[in-house]
Amino acid sequence: MTKQKDTYGLIGKKLSHSFSQSFFLKKFKGENRAARYLNFELETIAEFEKLISNNPGLKGLNVTIPYKEAIIPYLNHVSSAAKEIGAVNTIQFKFGQLIGHNTDVIGFEKSIKPLLDDKHQKALVLGTGGAARAVAYVLGKLKIDYQFVSRKASKNAIFYGDLTKESILEHKLIINSTPLGMLPNVDEAPKIPYEAIGTEHLLYDLIYNPAETLFLKKGQAQGAQIKNGLEMLELQALAAWSIWNK
């Protein structure tokens, strides 16, 4: 009788351009691991329970937009970091329990830390979703002051239209955690005063496809250092793999 392959997967809504499946299939092959990685497109998060019951061989899951926050009520436990952030991107299956983790924080911290120096005392975080909160969690850990920027002003975020040249000059680290500029919408970019960006700035985009978003191109044209989200993605995937194999 053929042994059933261990099954891992990704849950989200539109997954045709997903990084995770190709990454993990390559990893399984490299480790000579008899496993498979499936994309599970859910129209609503309510379909998650059916997914679990229909796939008893599941060993681990990744979670992507728009379900990083909505998944939490379906889990038995959530790590302290994921609970503070309010978003889960990795689900561990352990002794019949579903445990939520956030490995975005690991990937982001390891990716950005080598680029930081004394200039980067203040950061603008573009966006306020789960990814933005993961970024903020890391910035807090690194003792970097940060300000959220959003399409709507709130007690925690300022409005894009209220960003001044002075704000840009004051914040030498600018991080895009929104989907603006992601393939296929490559002509989009957050509306900030790019003309105030200079050589002391570091622009970091969580997007990895395309490799250079319009946000990064505009920053680079002003002399800024730039970094996309590919390394972060790879590092968070490796962290998820470690969690699944504990």
C-alpha positions in Angstrom: 0.0 0.0 0.0 1.4 3.4 -1.0 2.0 5.8 1.9 0.0 9.0 1.6 2.2 12.0 1.1 2.4 14.6 3.9 0.3 17.6 2.8 1.1 21.2 3.3 -0.6 24.2 1.7 -1.6 27.8 1.4 -5.0 29.3 2.0 -6.1 32.6 0.4 -8.3 33.9 -2.2 -6.4 34.4 -5.5 -3.3 32.2 -5.5 -2.3 31.7 -9.1 0.8 33.9 -8.7 1.7 32.4 -5.3 5.4 32.1 -4.3 4.8 29.5 -1.6 3.9 26.4 -3.7 7.0 26.6 -6.0 9.2 27.4 -3.0 8.1 24.4 -0.9 8.0 21.9 -3.8 11.6 22.8 -4.6 12.4 22.4 -0.9 10.7 19.0 -0.7 12.7 17.8 -3.7 16.0 19.1 -2.3 15.4 17.3 1.0 14.1 14.1 -0.8 10.9 14.6 1.2 7.7 12.8 0.1 5.3 15.7 0.5 3.0 17.9 -1.5 2.0 21.5 -1.3 -1.4 22.6 -2.5 -3.1 25.9 -3.0 -6.5 26.1 -1.3 -8.5 29.0 -2.7 -11.3 29.9 -0.3 -14.1 32.1 -1.4 -14.9 32.9 2.2 -13.1 32.0 5.5 -16.2 30.0 6.4 -14.9 27.3 4.0 -11.9 26.7 6.2 -13.6 24.1 8.4 -14.7 22.0 5.4 -11.1 22.2 4.1 -9.8 20.8 7.4 -12.3 18.0 7.5 -11.7 17.1 3.8 -7.9 16.9 4.2 -7.1 14.8 7.3 -3.5 14.5 6.1 -2.7 18.2 6.6 0.6 18.8 8.4 0.9 22.6 8.1 -0.6 25.6 6.3 0.4 29.1 5.3 -2.2 31.9 5.3 -2.2 34.9 2.9 -4.5 37.8 2.2 -7.3 38.3 2.8 -7.5 35.7 5.7 -4.5 36.5 8.0 -6.9 38.1 10.5 -10.1 36.2 9.8 -8.4 32.8 10.4 -7.8 33.5 14.1 -11.2 32.4 15.5 -10.8 29.1 13.8 -7.6 28.2 15.7 -7.1 26.5 19.1 -4.1 28.6 20.1 -2.2 31.7 18.8 1.4 32.6 19.6 2.0 35.8 21.6 3.5 37.6 18.7 0.6 36.7 16.4 -1.9 37.7 19.0 -0.3 41.1 19.5 -0.2 41.7 15.8 -3.6 40.3 15.2 -2.6 38.3 12.2 -1.5 34.7 11.5 0.4 33.5 8.4 1.4 30.0 9.6 -0.7 27.2 11.1 0.9 24.4 13.0 -0.9 21.1 13.4 0.1 19.6 16.7 -1.7 16.8 18.6 -5.0 17.6 17.0 -4.7 21.3 17.7 -4.4 24.2 15.3 -1.8 26.7 16.4 -1.4 30.1 14.7 2.0 31.8 14.3 3.3 34.9 12.5 6.6 34.3 10.7 6.4 37.6 8.8 8.0 39.1 11.9 10.9 36.7 11.6 11.4 37.3 7.9 11.1 41.0 8.1 13.5 41.4 11.0 16.2 39.2 9.5 15.8 40.9 6.1 15.9 44.5 7.2 18.3 44.4 10.2 21.5 44.3 8.1 20.5 47.5 6.2 19.8 49.6 9.3 22.1 52.2 10.8 21.9 55.3 13.0 20.1 57.3 10.4 17.1 55.0 10.6 15.6 56.1 13.9 12.1 56.9 12.5 10.0 55.0 10.0 6.8 55.6 8.0 4.8 52.4 7.6 2.5 52.7 4.6 -0.7 50.7 5.3 -2.4 49.5 8.4 -3.3 45.9 7.7 -1.8 42.7 9.1 1.5 43.0 7.3 1.8 46.6 8.5 1.3 45.5 12.1 3.9 42.8 11.7 6.3 45.4 10.5 5.4 47.7 13.4 6.0 44.8 15.8 9.6 44.4 14.6 10.2 48.2 14.5 9.1 48.4 18.1 11.4 45.5 19.0 14.3 47.4 17.3 13.5 50.6 19.1 12.6 52.4 15.9 9.8 55.0 16.2 7.2 54.5 13.5 4.1 56.2 12.1 1.3 54.5 10.2 0.1 56.1 7.0 -3.3 55.3 5.6 -6.0 56.3 3.1 -8.1 57.4 6.1 -6.8 59.3 9.1 -7.4 57.6 12.5 -6.0 57.8 16.0 -3.2 55.4 14.9 -2.5 56.6 11.4 -2.1 59.8 9.4 -3.7 60.4 6.0 -1.4 60.2 2.9 -2.5 63.7 1.9 -1.1 65.1 5.2 2.4 63.8 4.5 4.7 66.7 4.0 8.3 67.0 2.7 9.3 67.6 6.3 7.7 64.3 7.3 9.7 62.5 4.6 13.0 64.2 5.6 12.4 63.3 9.2 11.6 59.6 8.5 14.6 58.0 6.8 13.0 54.6 6.7 9.8 54.1 4.6 8.1 50.7 4.3 5.3 49.9 1.9 3.1 47.2 3.3 0.2 47.8 0.9 -0.4 45.9 -2.3 0.0 49.1 -4.4 2.3 48.3 -7.3 1.9 44.5 -7.2 1.7 42.7 -10.5 -0.4 43.3 -12.6 -0.9 46.8 -11.3 2.7 47.9 -11.8 1.8 51.5 -12.6 0.5 52.1 -9.0 2.5 53.5 -6.1 1.7 55.0 -2.7 1.1 58.8 -3.0 4.0 60.3 -0.9 6.2 63.3 -1.6 9.0 61.3 -3.4 10.8 64.5 -4.3 11.9 64.8 -0.6 13.6 61.4 -0.6 17.3 61.5 -0.6 20.5 59.4 -0.3 20.0 58.8 3.4 16.6 57.1 2.9 15.9 53.3 2.9 12.8 52.3 1.0 11.6 48.8 1.7 8.7 47.2 -0.2 7.0 44.0 1.1 6.0 43.3 -2.5 8.4 40.9 -4.4 6.6 40.7 -7.8 7.7 42.8 -9.7 11.2 42.9 -8.2 11.2 46.7 -8.5 7.8 48.3 -7.8 7.1 51.9 -8.9 7.6 52.8 -5.2 11.1 51.5 -5.2 11.9 52.9 -8.6 10.8 56.4 -7.5 13.0 56.1 -4.4 16.0 54.8 -6.3 15.7 57.7 -8.7 16.2 60.0 -5.7 19.3 58.1 -4.6 17.6 56.0 -1.9 18.7 52.5 -0.9 15.9 50.0 -1.8 14.9 46.5 -0.9 12.0 44.3 -2.0 10.2 41.6 -0.1 11.6 38.5 -1.7 14.2 37.7 1.0 11.6 38.4 3.7 9.2 35.9 2.0 11.9 33.2 1.8 12.9 33.7 5.4 9.3 33.6 6.7 8.7 30.4 4.7 11.8 28.8 6.2 10.6 29.8 9.6 7.2 28.2 8.9 9.0 25.0 7.8 10.9 25.0 11.1 7.6 25.4 13.1 5.9 22.6 11.1 8.8 20.2 11.9 9.2 20.9 15.6 
